[in-house]
């Protein structure tokens, strides 16, 4: 204890010496600044008044006026008469009590350091006015008196405070119910749909309603702070506000894309600039992808994304049809085929339908093997599998109708064809989104690919079975042809649920990873033991390439450690 006290004294003495050194430095700087002239003349015509600069540099006096003012206001505030139980007076008193409570720690700790600083500065003849010394003596006593007064007032208002706390909690419960009801109503508003009319007007109406609810929420939060009540965070209000901002951002993109597409539709065929349109569409697609991921389940986002994708596909078709190889006779044949004076409308319809069909066919062919050929996907995503089954039926019917009518213009200008293709694309987009979310959960469960488990691995070797489809992995193969047999056999199947084997890939990949680790660990142990018993060339050939470098390092470390230990012992 004495040692600690002596050390503390030495530290305080060192701090004082340090401050004395710093004060001497600033005294010298003060003298230098005093020598600065009041005005400086530049180039015989520009006069600069430096007195404000000197004043700001020399001004280094702290005052206690703010604390004195706070104490006087608080003393008056907490002494208000509550005889009639006036709510406004109660709120005012609680506000002053909270203000005192918030600055207790900082104010309690400010007096002693301030006295020490004033005493230190006084040694250099820079004393404060007598009124400041008087305040420094009176304010600590006034502050302690105010704290005692606040404690008494806190006890005096306790019954009224308890009543108000109960009322605040009831208001919070009621508001919690209201915000939950409003949240459900908010989710059903039409501005989540791409077909919404007057979206900005609807967003503004909802914003005004939300502002009123938020104002009520803030009043509850302020009352809770005053009366020291713990209340919920009102997450539904925050979620509505966040989604409203995202909706405004999304509809800005929708209106921009619609305006551009509508303008492009009025462009004459010969003036269509496919390259610039394609650049703009790719920019739209990039901006859409950068939007918050929470929007991707909204109908407005899905259809906006589909609109841009369809436009990109259409522009590729237009670029092909603008090929300079097309001659006048080709356009003449088109006029004869359509039996019209102008083929523009039929040609545009042909372009749009062809582009949309190619996009639908591409997405369908990508998803067909997943949703129809994978039992695991059908079991894990039953709703989307049923959706894709219907898409598969509708798409095959549509293709059969087109095959039955080989005339391209007649096939693509059928009534209702383009809306059918757009509906199929929207449904396929939903399937793609759900599949992506499902695969993301798989990646989180096992965030590595088979080829990334170990360097240079090419595949697994399975034990042969009578059925011809082996599921028991017995070893692993490298890209350079090396084969390493597993220390244990592992089955590459998922768990058995109610007699059905579920092919959950993340489950059996974890077991493959574990058996790989066990194999390398076991082979490394054997290699270290056999290191000195076999010739080096034979030893390298007997063990996997991944094991031998590690064993060499282990044995090298052992040899160096043994040599250094022997040297130190001899010294």
NORLIN-V573345 format. One record per residue. BURIAL is I if it has 24 or more other C-alpha atoms within 12 Angstrom, else O. Layout:
<<BURIAL> <BURIAL>>
//
This chain:
<<O> <O> <O> <O> <O> <O> <O> <O> <O> <O> <O> <O> <O> <O> <O> <O> <O> <O> <O> <O> <O> <O> <O> <O> <O> <O> <O> <O> <O> <O> <O> <O> <O> <O> <O> <O> <O> <O> <O> <O> <O> <O> <O> <O> <O> <O> <O> <O> <O> <O> <O> <O> <O> <O> <O> <O> <O> <O> <O> <O> <O> <O> <O> <I> <O> <O> <I> <I> <O> <O> <I> <O> <O> <I> <I> <O> <I> <I> <I> <I> <O> <I> <O> <O> <O> <O> <O> <O> <O> <I> <I> <I> <I> <I> <I> <I> <I> <I> <I> <I> <I> <O> <O> <O> <O> <O> <I> <O> <O> <O> <I> <O> <O> <I> <I> <O> <O> <I> <O> <I> <I> <O> <O> <O> <O> <O> <O> <I> <O> <O> <O> <O> <O> <O> <I> <I> <O> <O> <I> <I> <O> <I> <I> <O> <O> <I> <I> <O> <I> <I> <O> <O> <I> <I> <O> <O> <I> <O> <O> <I> <I> <O> <O> <I> <I> <O> <O> <I> <I> <O> <I> <I> <O> <O> <I> <I> <O> <O> <I> <O> <O> <O> <I> <O> <O> <I> <O> <O> <I> <O> <I> <I> <I> <I> <O> <O> <O> <O> <I> <I> <O> <O> <I> <O> <O> <I> <I> <O> <O> <I> <O> <O> <I> <I> <O> <O> <I> <O> <O> <I> <I> <O> <I> <I> <O> <I> <I> <I> <I> <O> <I> <O> <O> <I> <O> <I> <I> <O> <O> <I> <I> <O> <I> <I> <O> <I> <I> <I> <I> <I> <I> <I> <I> <I> <I> <O> <I> <I> <O> <O> <I> <O> <O> <I> <O> <O> <O> <O> <O> <O> <O> <O> <O> <I> <O> <O> <I> <I> <O> <O> <I> <I> <O> <I> <I> <O> <O> <I> <O> <O> <I> <O> <O> <O> <I> <I> <I> <I> <I> <I> <I> <I> <I> <I> <I> <I> <I> <I> <I> <I> <I> <I> <I> <I> <I> <I> <I> <I> <I> <O> <I> <O> <O> <O> <O> <O> <O> <O> <O> <O> <O> <O> <O> <I> <O> <O> <O> <I> <O> <O> <O> <O> <I> <O> <O> <I> <I> <I> <I> <I> <I> <I> <I> <I> <I> <I> <I> <I> <I> <I> <I> <O> <I> <I> <O> <O> <I> <I> <O> <I> <I> <I> <O> <O> <O> <I> <I> <I> <O> <I> <I> <O> <O> <I> <I> <O> <I> <I> <I> <O> <I> <I> <O> <I> <I> <O> <O> <I> <I> <O> <O> <O> <O> <O> <O> <O> <O> <O> <I> <I> <I> <I> <I> <O> <O> <O> <I> <I> <O> <I> <I> <I> <I> <I> <I> <I> <I> <I> <I> <I> <I> <I> <I> <I> <I> <O> <O> <O> <O> <O> <O> <O> <O> <O> <O> <O> <O> <O> <O> <I> <O> <O> <I> <I> <O> <O> <I> <O> <I> <I> <I> <O> <O> <O> <O> <O> <O> <O> <O> <O> <I> <I> <I> <I> <I> <I> <I> <I> <O> <O> <O> <O> <O> <I> <I> <I> <O> <O> <I> <I> <I> <I> <I> <O> <O> <O> <O> <O> <O> <O> <O> <O> <I> <I> <I> <I> <I> <I> <I> <I> <I> <I> <I> <O> <I> <I> <O> <O> <I> <I> <O> <O> <I> <I> <O> <O> <I> <I> <O> <O> <I> <O> <O> <O> <O> <O> <O> <O> <I> <I> <O> <O> <I> <I> <I> <I> <I> <I> <O> <O> <I> <I> <O> <O> <O> <O> <O> <O> <O> <O> <O> <O> <O> <O> <O> <O> <O> <O> <O> <O> <O>>
//
